[in-house]
Amino acid sequence: MSGIEIYIAIAIMAVVNFFTRVFPFLFFRKNELPSYVVFIEKFFPAVIMTILIVYSVKDVDFSLAPYGLKEIGGILFTAILHIIFKNYLISIFAGTIFYMTLVQYL
Amino acid sequence: MKYEREIKTAFKVSIPVMMGYAVLGFAFGLLLVSFDYPWYLAPIMSLFIYAGALQFVAINFFNLKAGYVDIAIATWFINIRQSFYGLSLLKRFKKTGKLKPYLIFGLTDETYALLTTIKDDEQLKKRWYYFFLTAFNQSYWFLGCTFGAIIGSNIEFNTAGLEFSLTALFVVLCIEQYKSLQNITPFIVGGIASVFSLIFIPSDKMLIVSIVVALILMFTFRRKIEQ
């Protein structure tokens, strides 16, 4: 693609992307939300957060050595730090450095 | 300064996203210019599209000279999960007035995760707090993309593994979610759905399939989850 085509493509992506984000706000405007929406509202964040953890390591090949052990190790290390120190900055910084060390030096 | 408290809190909460977005954005900028596209597409795209995976895929669209209809449909499928995000925020966003369009525009995975997990401080003017949090996150993405495109190709340092900061962020938010829900079932549902998709579904469709499977499981076991 070149020039104007690229800008049209960017405009299409911007509009469609915004539409996916605004969708529920357009179609659920009433004060009384249906019970299935309340159900999703309450429990979906926990579900999607679990999914996003797995999604964020989706490009790891679990069938080849080291079988995703670095990622699993990093996740467990982060979780343990967070349970002990209850400070999300410590957990994320130290967890990331731990993982980077595994990736770069092992 | 007006809204000082809101700005400070929003900044503190946004720091983990800063690391993730700066690195991912930087990678995006690098990739974009490596195909000889002009650097200023990076700031333009991060301002108006502002979606991680989609922007990477966009480079493929450019390379393949994809049709506009294909681009629209692919964009919709790549980000359809975001349509579920708003459902959890209908109430919170109700009183946000003129800031609402921007809050909705800026609803990325990470911003959504922060908004639904971090406990609201009653002292804060919430709509401004949400606004600054969203704006901080977008500014990290914007700066990452732009710097990546401008200077990325000229410097060298080993960032291998830095993208794990986003994984770590989700781990922490998961634990916080558990503390407030005190119910393990939704996490099991998310775990089963995502591991199933990881094994059986091509990675580019994994996210949307995970979400559909999770929704089916959620409504199948609704009674058990709501107990």
Interface residues (C-beta under 8 A of the other chain):
Chain A: M1 E5 I6 I8 A9 I10 A11 I12 M13 A14 V16 N17 F18 F19 T20 R21 V22 F23 P24 F25 F28 L33 Y36 V37 F39 I40 E41 K42 F43 F44 P45 A46 V47 I48 M49 T50 I51 L52 I53 V54 Y55 S56 V57 K58 D59 F62 E71 G74 I75 T78 A79 H82 I83 Y88 L89 S91 I92 G95 T96 Y99 M100 T101 L102 V103 Q104
Chain B: I15 P16 M19 Y37 L41 I44 M45 F48 I49 Y50 A51 L54 A58 F61 F62 N63 K65 A66 Y68 I71 A72 T75 W76 N79 I80 R81 Q82 S83 F84 Y85 G86 L87 S88 L90 K91 F93 K100 I104 F105 L107 D109 Y112 A113 T116 T117 N158 A160 G161 L162 E163 F164 S165 L166 T167 A168 L169 F170 V171 V172 L173 C174 I175 E176 Q177 Y178 L181 N183 P186 F187 V189 G190 G191 A193 S194 V195 S197 L198 S203 M206 L207 S210 I211 A214 L215 M218 F219 R222 I225 E226
